[in-house]
Amino acid sequence: MLYLFLYSLARRNANPGPSNLFGLIIGINEYSDPSYNLKGAILDVERILELLESLDVPESNICTLTNNE
């Protein structure tokens, strides 16, 4: 769903270009209470990064936070 949203934003932008896209991508697999731990959040971050790279979004426009960051 998020992939489609980002792609849609890129396509609808009046002045399309990678410098107009920004990403704050957060993926948390490990929580202080292990019963809340996830398995795929970090993988989702990696896939969204791949999508943004395919749209030529500059690395300086992307911030990722994972687990303890």
Order of alpha helices (4+ residues) and beta strands (2+ residues): alpha-beta-alpha-beta
